[in-house]
């Protein structure tokens, strides 16, 4: 009776001892999560083996050189993944001002630096001086007027003014869409202009959007980009702000097509142009906090404007469907750039 019990108890004690010995003598690298052969090694070590096989396994593990570099290699390979994970966790959540900035100009500066082409700005010293002049004019005149306008004029009336000037830009968009070889979009823009000018009471209301007629904004600078002038050096103009050399030439093509410039009465024309400038500045008020907090406000404005401009030209060239675009590039978003016909110049 004792011998049968001993025959059952001894194997039950020997097998766990062999398993513990095999796990203790296994190399550390086999248990690293990055090693692809780890499951096979674990399965092999979990199989019960005879005493001779266990002796051979122990001899192999003892004979394996303990190379520090070999042990450190999996840990070094795992470090970038851990750093990436910590970087993604520590990434700050965009603020409301940054979301507003992205709605008008595209991604924030950090994302724009990755997605946009490098800025071609060989005239940067001169552009920075002009940018400083524009900021001084903005702080002294444009921004106070915009704040007073918001404080005095109720939101429904401000929306009507924005709709009115947006509708006046439809003929210019129509001409450039024809020049870009987009007859379908041109016909839709013309229909939108007719609907808003009649049912919308001169463009104060926007019934065309309720009819699913998309708002689009095109100018001759975009047309030149579609025709092949894809890269152009950056330049900042007094009062007009960010542009490229291509877009400066585009201003010359857009100005004669501005309906406001066709008004011969200087007081009426200059009054409408001033109101349009104030309306444009109101659309940028939500970005002031972000601009003031930027370490380099000039570079932020330049890179964001160029990114949005390049996207607009690329979309026109490739004729992407609006549903495939980011929200800030959709056609119904208004363009906050100063229009060619908005600068009050006596005599036209």
PyMOL commands that set and color helices and strands:
alter all, ss='L'
color gray80, all
select helices_A, chain A and resi 2-25+28-31+38-46+51-63+68-90+96-105+109-115+124-152+155-168+170-179+183-198+207-210+220-226+245-255+260-262+266-282+285-293+297-318+322-324+327-329+340-342
alter helices_A, ss='H'
color red, helices_A
select strands_A, chain A and resi 234-237+241-244
alter strands_A, ss='S'
color yellow, strands_A
deselect
rebuild
show_as cartoon
